[in-house]
């Protein structure tokens, strides 16, 4: 299992978006002091601009400028009907 992640952001990639990530992984954890926004998370993962078409933070739609905090859960999906 994961170590205690109370102070970190949990990030999950869905629907094949992990194939666009630098490490080809679908789950990540980040320190919000290091990656303070959704856009910074996407950049840290290695996603191209626009790769994350749908962003949810704690189940609520958010933008790249959304500021993250400890314990937030970020879900990233590719653009709907993209390609």
Secondary structure as UniProt FT lines:
FT   TURN            6..7
FT   STRAND          8..13
FT   TURN            15..16
FT   HELIX           17..20
FT   TURN            22..23
FT   STRAND          27..31
FT   TURN            32..34
FT   HELIX           38..45
FT   TURN            49..50
FT   STRAND          54..57
FT   TURN            58..59
FT   STRAND          60..61
FT   TURN            64..65
FT   TURN            70..71
FT   STRAND          73..77
FT   TURN            80..81
//
